[in-house]
Amino acid sequence: MKSHSVVVVLTLFTLLAVTSTGCQNANYNTNANAVNANTNANTNASVNANINANGNANTSLNANISRAEYERDKDSWAQEARRLGRTIGSGVNDGWLWTKTRALLAAEDELRDSTINVDVENGVVTLTGSVATNQQKATAGRIAQGVDDVTSVRNNLTVSASTNS
């Protein structure tokens, strides 16, 4: 019991000594650390929420994404492709072509209810999944072929009237 009392008294003495000699520094450091911890927690939560929202909603893709925007975030695009189980080859433009093609297909109103997957290997875009009509299949192929630097398109989409996924 006596040892606990000594520790409490020493702790109180130390606190009194610190607050009387360096009150402003101690409070400033504590507050600065608290602000940093809150900022980091809020930033991480916001970023994760945005990533989850973007990953789950095809309509959030920007069809007008520029090459500079892609280059700035290309690591996150590559992670997204891996998460979706998609193939991006090692060609110099394959990541850019995957991102741009997906964005343009997602922005096309006619293809809104379709399930279209995009894979890219050395400039060749492969479309898989399903669409409701032959016209939608043709539209998807035309959009993919229209992306600069796409060398060819393999349109493996299937036409299925029950594509509401």
Secondary structure, 3 states (H helix, E strand, C coil): CHHHHHHHHHHHHHHHHHHHHHHHHHHHHHHHHHHHHHHHHHHHHHHHHHHHHHHHCHHHCCCCCCHHHHHHCHHHHHHHHHHHCCCECCCCCHHHHHHHHHHHHHHCHHHCCCEEEEEEECCEEEEEEEECCHHHHHHHHHHHHCCCCCCEEEECCEECCCCCC
